[in-house]
Amino acid sequence: MDPTESDRPQVPLKAKERAPKERVPLIELQVREYISTFLWLSLLFGLTAGVEVPLDTSPKAAAVSLSKAPWVFGSIQYLLQRWPAWLSGWVLPLLSMAVLLTLPWWSEKLGGRLTWIIFLILSLVWVGLTFLYMLMG
């Protein structure tokens, strides 16, 4: 066996240089955003057209006067039925809005992955409250 030949893989003398990332043109990014926005709005429109939620109170609660609201405010209505109005009508929605508005700052400080987790948890809480309002209302 020749000493220059071996079973080990040969290490290159010079590491391969990575090519710089290609930049995506601005118009392509805008087209992607327009398409994704259109798809999400279509999904939301389909949900609003397909889900029938009455705005009236239930026949069982004839003596109780519940406020009427569209289903998009279902999470707030659900909270208003169970907690004080100052907390569920002002503090929690404003706190949620403050968290959403500061997400870009959180992204710089904490990183993108943790910011997405915070956004998803907050979104799932409000969507879950809306579904609770729809199912229990």
C-alpha positions as CSV (number, residue, x, y, z in Angstrom):
1,M,0.0,0.0,0.0
2,D,1.3,3.4,-1.0
3,P,1.8,5.7,2.1
4,T,0.2,8.6,0.2
5,E,-3.0,6.7,-0.3
6,S,-5.0,6.3,2.8
7,D,-8.6,5.5,3.8
8,R,-9.0,8.9,5.5
9,P,-10.7,11.7,3.6
10,Q,-8.3,14.3,2.5
11,V,-8.7,17.7,4.2
12,P,-8.6,20.6,1.6
13,L,-5.8,23.0,2.2
14,K,-8.0,26.0,1.8
15,A,-11.6,26.0,3.1
16,K,-14.2,26.7,0.6
17,E,-15.3,30.3,0.7
18,R,-19.0,30.8,1.0
19,A,-20.7,32.8,-1.7
20,P,-22.5,35.9,-0.4
21,K,-26.2,35.5,-0.1
22,E,-28.1,36.6,-3.1
23,R,-30.4,39.6,-2.5
24,V,-34.0,39.3,-3.4
25,P,-35.2,42.2,-5.4
26,L,-37.7,44.5,-3.7
27,I,-40.4,43.9,-6.2
28,E,-40.3,40.2,-5.6
29,L,-40.6,40.7,-1.9
30,Q,-43.6,43.0,-2.4
31,V,-45.3,40.4,-4.7
32,R,-44.8,37.7,-2.1
33,E,-46.3,39.9,0.6
34,Y,-49.3,40.8,-1.6
35,I,-49.9,37.2,-2.4
36,S,-49.7,36.1,1.2
37,T,-51.9,39.0,2.3
38,F,-54.5,38.1,-0.3
39,L,-54.5,34.5,0.8
40,W,-54.9,35.3,4.5
41,L,-57.7,37.8,3.8
42,S,-59.4,35.2,1.6
43,L,-59.2,32.7,4.4
44,L,-60.6,35.2,6.9
45,F,-63.4,36.2,4.5
46,G,-64.2,32.5,4.1
47,L,-64.4,32.1,7.8
48,T,-66.6,35.1,8.3
49,A,-68.9,34.0,5.5
50,G,-69.1,30.4,6.7
51,V,-69.4,30.8,10.4
52,E,-72.9,32.0,11.6
53,V,-72.8,33.5,15.0
54,P,-76.0,35.1,16.3
55,L,-75.8,38.5,17.8
56,D,-78.7,37.9,20.1
57,T,-78.8,36.5,23.6
58,S,-79.7,32.9,24.1
59,P,-83.3,31.9,25.0
60,K,-82.1,30.4,28.3
61,A,-80.8,33.8,29.5
62,A,-83.9,35.9,28.9
63,A,-83.6,37.7,32.2
64,V,-79.9,38.5,31.7
65,S,-79.1,41.4,29.4
66,L,-75.9,40.6,27.5
67,S,-74.3,43.1,25.1
68,K,-74.3,42.3,21.4
69,A,-71.1,42.3,19.4
70,P,-69.7,40.8,16.2
71,W,-67.7,37.6,16.6
72,V,-64.4,39.4,16.0
73,F,-64.9,40.9,19.5
74,G,-65.7,37.6,20.9
75,S,-62.6,37.3,23.1
76,I,-63.4,40.6,24.7
77,Q,-67.0,39.7,25.2
78,Y,-66.0,36.4,26.8
79,L,-63.7,38.2,29.2
80,L,-66.4,40.9,29.9
81,Q,-68.8,38.2,31.0
82,R,-66.4,36.8,33.5
83,W,-64.1,39.6,34.8
84,P,-64.5,43.2,35.6
85,A,-64.9,45.6,32.7
86,W,-61.8,47.7,33.5
87,L,-59.6,44.6,33.3
88,S,-61.2,42.7,30.4
89,G,-62.2,45.7,28.3
90,W,-59.2,48.0,28.8
91,V,-56.2,46.5,30.5
92,L,-55.8,43.1,28.7
93,P,-56.5,44.4,25.2
94,L,-54.1,47.4,25.7
95,L,-51.5,45.1,27.2
96,S,-51.8,42.8,24.2
97,M,-51.5,45.7,21.8
98,A,-48.4,47.0,23.6
99,V,-46.8,43.5,23.3
100,L,-47.6,43.4,19.6
101,L,-46.2,46.9,19.0
102,T,-43.0,46.1,20.9
103,L,-42.3,42.8,19.1
104,P,-39.8,44.3,16.7
105,W,-37.8,45.6,19.7
106,W,-38.1,42.2,21.3
107,S,-36.9,40.6,18.1
108,E,-33.6,42.5,18.3
109,K,-33.1,41.8,22.0
110,L,-34.3,38.2,22.3
111,G,-34.0,36.8,18.8
112,G,-36.5,35.9,16.1
113,R,-37.5,32.5,17.3
114,L,-38.6,33.6,20.8
115,T,-40.4,36.6,19.3
116,W,-42.4,34.2,17.0
117,I,-43.2,32.1,20.0
118,I,-44.5,35.1,21.9
119,F,-46.6,36.2,18.9
120,L,-48.1,32.7,18.4
121,I,-49.0,32.3,22.1
122,L,-50.6,35.7,22.2
123,S,-52.5,35.0,19.0
124,L,-53.7,31.6,20.1
125,V,-54.9,33.1,23.4
126,W,-57.1,35.6,21.6
127,V,-58.3,33.1,19.0
128,G,-59.1,30.6,21.7
129,L,-61.1,33.1,23.7
130,T,-63.0,34.0,20.5
131,F,-63.9,30.3,19.9
132,L,-64.9,30.0,23.6
133,Y,-67.3,32.9,23.1
134,M,-68.7,31.3,20.0
135,L,-69.2,27.9,21.5
136,M,-70.3,28.9,25.0
137,G,-72.3,32.1,24.0
